[in-house]
Amino acid sequence: MRYPESMLRYHVAFYLPRAGEKMVVAEALDFPGAVSQGFDLADARLMISSALEDLAQMLLEEGKPLPRPNPEATAPDADLIELTPLSVEVGAGRP
């Protein structure tokens, strides 16, 4: 899937379950505070996308800028790193 070049895309590191663990952990490397988990990789992708949207909406409502994606973001111990697009409505308030 291709996204518009102007869309913000953040680097998300996924950590697959190890011995005794059951959840996939997801952490946005270039968006501080965006961490989540899911029962499998697909669920973790949905959960981190939701966390990114919620954090971005909060920052925008407070009049703060969104973090800039860092093309150099890495996590050597991650099992997978993906670019995750951010989708927020500017000017949309929460119900």
URKAGI-V995671 format. One record per backbone hydrogen bond with DSSP energy under -0.5 kcal/mol. NH is the residue of the N-H (numbers start at 1). CO is the residue of the C=O. If there is no record, write none. Layout:
# URKAGI-V995671
NH,CO  NH,CO
This chain:
# URKAGI-V995671
7,4  10,84  12,10  12,82  13,11  13,27  14,80  15,25  16,14  21,18  24,38  25,15  25,23  26,36  27,13  28,34  29,11  29,27  30,11  31,28  34,31  35,33  36,26  38,24  44,40  45,41  46,42  47,43  48,44  49,45  50,46  51,47  52,48  53,49  54,50  55,51  56,52  57,53  58,54  59,55  60,56  61,57  62,58  63,60  64,59  71,69  73,70  78,75  79,14  80,14  82,12  84,10  84,82  85,83  86,8  88,86  90,88  92,89  93,91
